[in-house]
Amino acid sequence: MKEELISFNDVLIKPKYSNVTSRKDVDLSTRLSGKLKLDIPIIAANMDTVCEEEMATSMSKLGGMGILHRNLSIGERLQSIRILNINSCLAGVAIGVNELDKRYITSFTQGGVNALVIDVAHGDALHVYNAIIETKCFLERNAPDVCLIGGNVATGEAVERMVDAGVDCVKVGIGPGAACLTRINTGVGVPQLSAIMECAARADHLGVSCIADGGIKTPGDVAKAIAAGADAVMLGGMLAGTDEAPGDIYTDGNGRRVKGYRGMASSGVGSDYVEGAEGHVDYKGPVADVVTGIKNGLRSAMSYSGAFNISEFHAKSEFVRVSNASLSENGAHGTIL
């Protein structure tokens, strides 16, 4: 067994000398591929309680991107892609390994999709690599500008196999999500921050980008994920409950305004092997407010490290381990809120 692995609460980013005099000077732009650039490294997760057309539109206008989920029919996804394209918004769409009919992919690419996500809970599998190879061959001939994203994985070896199959970007995270029960029901997973560090290092070496997917609960977690080497983060729970997320606002038993949230392997989605939870999250208002908070936190974190851009943040960031006792220092304490 290897050394103890870590996740977000196990570390803090060590402050360093900085010549960043204004957080406004920090550049949050990132690239997922040679042709796909985001102004901010934030992606709305392909979950049916997080991202459909309205969320994807808002995220693109805010500088990020949303990924349309697989519970939408092929026709619904295609219609949304076309509308996003007409409105000059980035369009990303998730597809399953059983949806590789070239007619569907042709429709998506002709509709103006910017990114295709091969969406599988365990991406390090032969049938997934066969799907990636087939999709990449099609894209190289017909739509070379479309970014091909594969996942999810949690080891450097899996990243290498993903890249060999042809992905432009790798999605990292097995079991850390707020609505994920994989680790409870199967005992499988890798602590997310260690997974990001290992996978991002291998992705950098192989010349592809890396998305941290899952386990991110705060703007500080976003900063830690990027500091660990991720080029972008994919958010579910942090964006669920906003106006743009699918679903209605209702009042729970305690009188709080909430919206539904569930994992994509939950029984409500139709999974025979339940690895996703179902419930609700607090209503959060416009997604722009949430994204602004994340951007402000990330810019501040980068300024504490003396980083003007994400590449510098990768190079300059250093983590320090913290004890459970030190967690009591985090956040507001001894203050009545």
Phi and psi in degrees as a GROMACS rama.xvg file:
@    title "Ramachandran Plot"
@    xaxis  label "Phi"
@    yaxis  label "Psi"
@TYPE xy
-76.3404  -179.626  LYS-2
-61.4682  161.978  GLU-3
-61.2842  130.566  GLU-4
-96.7928  163.686  LEU-5
-130.225  160.206  ILE-6
-129.757  -168.096  SER-7
-61.2083  -41.9558  PHE-8
-73.7762  -7.61008  ASN-9
-83.4402  -10.7941  ASP-10
-141.214  164.714  VAL-11
-129.16  158.689  LEU-12
-84.7024  124.871  ILE-13
-71.6425  126.253  LYS-14
-69.8107  145.033  PRO-15
-135.539  169.648  LYS-16
-55.5245  137.288  TYR-17
-137.323  137.5  SER-18
-110.027  20.1917  ASN-19
-82.2467  106.406  VAL-20
-86.7012  -19.381  THR-21
-142.189  131.992  SER-22
-60.9661  -23.9695  ARG-23
-65.2879  -18.5967  LYS-24
-81.6918  -7.23425  ASP-25
-80.7395  129.629  VAL-26
-97.6546  120.026  ASP-27
-97.3414  6.18097  LEU-28
-68.8968  153.805  SER-29
-151.477  164.084  THR-30
-121.326  134.337  ARG-31
-95.0025  -23.2241  LEU-32
-158.704  179.665  SER-33
-60.2554  -28.6315  GLY-34
-106.629  -10.5432  LYS-35
-115.027  106.845  LEU-36
-115.025  139.302  LYS-37
-114.401  143.556  LEU-38
-75.6863  -25.1958  ASP-39
-135.461  148.726  ILE-40
-87.9047  49.3561  PRO-41
-126.428  128.532  ILE-42
-128.402  131.618  ILE-43
-78.8473  130.676  ALA-44
-67.4436  148.532  ALA-45
-79.8337  71.1812  ASN-46
-125.53  147.317  MET-47
-77.8523  -3.44777  ASP-48
-110.698  14.06  THR-49
-126.817  -54.3941  VAL-50
-133.056  112.048  CYS-51
-126.815  -159.181  GLU-52
-57.9486  -42.5405  GLU-53
-64.5773  -43.5516  GLU-54
-66.5837  -43.3574  MET-55
-60.6439  -39.7014  ALA-56
-63.5394  -48.2044  THR-57
-64.3862  -42.7156  SER-58
-63.3596  -39.6376  MET-59
-64.8944  -42.3617  SER-60
-66.4214  -26.3604  LYS-61
-82.8177  -8.50493  LEU-62
110.336  -5.66018  GLY-63
-105.062  -141.139  GLY-64
-159.254  153.142  MET-65
-119.273  150.152  GLY-66
-112.241  118.165  ILE-67
-67.0267  136.104  LEU-68
-84.752  166.779  HIS-69
-81.4105  -11.1689  ARG-70
-74.3288  -15.0879  ASN-71
-73.559  142.68  LEU-72
-65.9043  164.237  SER-73
-55.2452  -43.5063  ILE-74
-64.5673  -39.5855  GLY-75
-67.1834  -41.9195  GLU-76
-63.3437  -42.8172  ARG-77
-63.613  -43.5256  LEU-78
-60.5893  -43.5688  GLN-79
-65.2083  -40.4527  SER-80
-59.0667  -44.9839  ILE-81
-62.8583  -42.2597  ARG-82
-66.6447  -42.6685  ILE-83
-59.7133  -42.9005  LEU-84
-63.9627  -43.7744  ASN-85
-59.9544  -36.1256  ILE-86
-87.7921  13.9577  ASN-87
57.3158  37.6927  SER-88
-107.976  147.025  CYS-89
-65.8508  143.622  LEU-90
-129.684  120.561  ALA-91
-119.161  146.969  GLY-92
-141.741  140.492  VAL-93
-92.1617  140.676  ALA-94
-132.584  148.858  ILE-95
-95.1715  167.505  GLY-96
-67.6531  -16.4111  VAL-97
-96.2212  9.60583  ASN-98
-116.994  30.058  GLU-99
-90.4658  19.535  LEU-100
-57.3437  125.129  ASP-101
-60.4314  -23.5043  LYS-102
-65.8306  -39.2271  ARG-103
-67.2335  -49.0666  TYR-104
-63.9505  -37.7703  ILE-105
-60.4105  -43.5271  THR-106
-61.8322  -42.612  SER-107
-63.9599  -46.4355  PHE-108
-68.4844  -39.946  THR-109
-68.9812  -25.9684  GLN-110
-75.1556  -13.6666  GLY-111
106.679  22.0374  GLY-112
-64.5691  143.193  VAL-113
-100.098  -26.5021  ASN-114
-145.322  136.829  ALA-115
-110.525  129.577  LEU-116
-110.761  116.072  VAL-117
-75.5361  107.394  ILE-118
-101.389  99.4956  ASP-119
-139.51  137.878  VAL-120
-61.4557  -39.9788  ALA-121
-118.661  95.4057  HIS-122
-76.5571  -18.6167  GLY-123
-85.1541  68.7849  ASP-124
-145.525  148.273  ALA-125
-57.5952  -45.1059  LEU-126
-66.3775  -28.4278  HIS-127
-70.4886  -43.1027  VAL-128
-64.9215  -37.2932  TYR-129
-62.3439  -39.1952  ASN-130
-66.1276  -40.6924  ALA-131
-64.5486  -44.6824  ILE-132
-59.1058  -45.8915  ILE-133
-63.3936  -43.6574  GLU-134
-67.3805  -41.7041  THR-135
-63.8851  -41.6819  LYS-136
-59.4702  -41.8386  CYS-137
-64.6515  -46.0259  PHE-138
-65.0879  -39.5524  LEU-139
-60.6744  -34.4121  GLU-140
-83.4407  -31.6869  ARG-141
-119.978  -26.057  ASN-142
-152.532  67.6727  ALA-143
-65.8504  -16.0999  PRO-144
-83.8675  -11.0195  ASP-145
-76.2494  129.815  VAL-146
-79.1025  127.302  CYS-147
-102.304  116.75  LEU-148
-109.366  131.359  ILE-149
-121.101  151.434  GLY-150
168.446  -179.598  GLY-151
-98.51  151.05  ASN-152
-134.341  171.415  VAL-153
-146.99  11.5737  ALA-154
-136.162  155.222  THR-155
-62.9611  -36.9789  GLY-156
-62.2465  -38.9512  GLU-157
-66.6302  -37.5139  ALA-158
-59.0645  -43.9637  VAL-159
-62.5673  -40.7176  GLU-160
-67.239  -37.7713  ARG-161
-59.756  -46.2922  MET-162
-66.804  -40.4061  VAL-163
-59.7519  -33.7165  ASP-164
-74.6554  -24.8187  ALA-165
126.459  10.9039  GLY-166
-73.7471  154.399  VAL-167
-93.4655  -20.0233  ASP-168
-153.143  142.401  CYS-169
-116.526  135.736  VAL-170
-101.168  127.755  LYS-171
-113.728  128.749  VAL-172
148.855  116.25  GLY-173
-120.902  100.164  ILE-174
91.0333  4.21466  GLY-175
-89.3541  -6.70176  PRO-176
-64.2184  153.984  GLY-177
-63.0101  -28.0143  ALA-178
-111.192  25.3683  ALA-179
-107.37  134.292  CYS-180
-112.613  11.5025  LEU-181
-55.3968  -46.8223  THR-182
-69.1678  -32.9431  ARG-183
-72.9392  -44.1379  ILE-184
-86.3684  -18.8175  ASN-185
-124.944  -19.6233  THR-186
75.2679  13.1006  GLY-187
-104.632  141.644  VAL-188
153.761  172.868  GLY-189
-134.064  130.695  VAL-190
-48.4482  132.574  PRO-191
-63.7996  -39.8157  GLN-192
-67.3623  -40.3843  LEU-193
-63.7971  -39.7812  SER-194
-61.3361  -43.0882  ALA-195
-62.0674  -46.8279  ILE-196
-61.1323  -45.9063  MET-197
-66.5426  -46.2228  GLU-198
-71.3642  -38.5228  CYS-199
-66.1179  -39.2739  ALA-200
-61.949  -43.2398  ALA-201
-69.3627  -38.4718  ARG-202
-62.8016  -43.985  ALA-203
-59.5313  -44.3553  ASP-204
-60.8132  -33.1634  HIS-205
-94.868  -1.27812  LEU-206
80.579  27.456  GLY-207
-123.751  169.046  VAL-208
-97.5098  172.822  SER-209
-141.506  132.44  CYS-210
-112.303  126.759  ILE-211
-85.0023  120.607  ALA-212
-125.16  105.514  ASP-213
114.142  146.59  GLY-214
83.3617  1.45446  GLY-215
-93.4957  118.774  ILE-216
-115.968  -20.184  LYS-217
-139.661  163.247  THR-218
-56.7218  -33.5654  PRO-219
-63.3135  -37.2139  GLY-220
-65.3219  -38.8575  ASP-221
-57.8101  -47.1257  VAL-222
-60.8799  -42.113  ALA-223
-65.1467  -39.0881  LYS-224
-63.4003  -43.1093  ALA-225
-69.2347  -41.436  ILE-226
-59.435  -33.2426  ALA-227
-74.3966  -7.97383  ALA-228
123.056  -7.33213  GLY-229
-66.9728  144.399  ALA-230
-88.5518  -18.5841  ASP-231
-160.522  164.6  ALA-232
-119.818  146.506  VAL-233
-108.473  126.366  MET-234
-116.484  133.819  LEU-235
-111.727  -74.0553  GLY-236
-58.692  -34.6511  GLY-237
-67.3851  -27.7437  MET-238
-100.017  -18.1605  LEU-239
-63.5527  149.229  ALA-240
88.134  -4.34109  GLY-241
-83.1389  168.441  THR-242
-58.2062  -38.0644  ASP-243
-80.5282  -15.0011  GLU-244
-70.8606  143.936  ALA-245
-60.1549  150.097  PRO-246
111.068  162.039  GLY-247
-96.9249  152.441  ASP-248
-81.0363  134.015  ILE-249
-142.03  174.982  TYR-250
-108.11  128.736  THR-251
-83.404  -174.449  ASP-252
-66.352  -15.5706  GLY-253
-100.211  8.69309  ASN-254
80.5944  13.3194  GLY-255
-92.0701  143.126  ARG-256
-80.0357  127.695  ARG-257
-140.096  167.583  VAL-258
-134.88  151.338  LYS-259
-67.2741  149.582  GLY-260
-148.857  134.917  TYR-261
-152.012  155.128  ARG-262
-77.0114  155.754  GLY-263
-80.0241  -0.890312  MET-264
-114.173  27.6962  ALA-265
-85.5875  163.945  SER-266
-65.2773  -32.2894  SER-267
-64.7539  -27.4335  GLY-268
-80.409  -21.0076  VAL-269
112.074  13.2766  GLY-270
-73.3047  133.238  SER-271
-77.9021  -27.8596  ASP-272
-112.325  96.7089  TYR-273
-74.5999  117.124  VAL-274
-131.491  20.6935  GLU-275
-135.203  142.601  GLY-276
-91.5238  160.669  ALA-277
-129.862  139.459  GLU-278
-179.047  -139.496  GLY-279
-148.969  164.098  HIS-280
-128.255  160.85  VAL-281
-61.4935  143.445  ASP-282
-66.0624  133.64  TYR-283
-118.014  -2.77642  LYS-284
81.9039  -156.628  GLY-285
-65.4944  141.953  PRO-286
-63.9945  -26.8866  VAL-287
-58.9035  -35.4101  ALA-288
-66.5625  -41.9052  ASP-289
-64.2309  -46.9617  VAL-290
-64.3213  -38.5712  VAL-291
-60.2585  -42.5358  THR-292
-61.9112  -40.2845  GLY-293
-66.22  -45.9382  ILE-294
-59.6164  -44.654  LYS-295
-62.5958  -42.8155  ASN-296
-64.6466  -41.6345  GLY-297
-67.3613  -42.7384  LEU-298
-60.3098  -42.4542  ARG-299
-63.2916  -45.3819  SER-300
-57.9079  -43.1445  ALA-301
-65.8619  -37.0406  MET-302
-66.9622  -34.5659  SER-303
-64.581  -24.8339  TYR-304
-96.7858  -1.68992  SER-305
73.3055  30.3711  GLY-306
-107.795  127.098  ALA-307
-90.1177  -15.2578  PHE-308
-151.135  174.535  ASN-309
-66.9438  -36.8356  ILE-310
-60.3821  -43.337  SER-311
-66.2391  -35.8696  GLU-312
-63.0088  -42.238  PHE-313
-57.5102  -45.5141  HIS-314
-73.4559  -36.439  ALA-315
-93.0081  -17.3837  LYS-316
-69.9817  141.998  SER-317
-140.674  133.997  GLU-318
-96.7835  148.963  PHE-319
-120.547  135.775  VAL-320
-72.3758  145.969  ARG-321
-127.09  153.709  VAL-322
-88.0272  165.174  SER-323
-60.7275  -35.3354  ASN-324
-64.2413  -34.8942  ALA-325
-70.6058  -16.3207  SER-326
-62.8601  -23.967  LEU-327
-67.5447  -17.4312  SER-328
-78.9584  -19.3854  GLU-329
-78.2958  146.925  ASN-330
73.7114  179.48  GLY-331
-74.4886  126.823  ALA-332
-141.509  144.139  HIS-333
74.5853  12.8203  GLY-334
-124.104  132.373  THR-335
-83.3613  118.661  ILE-336
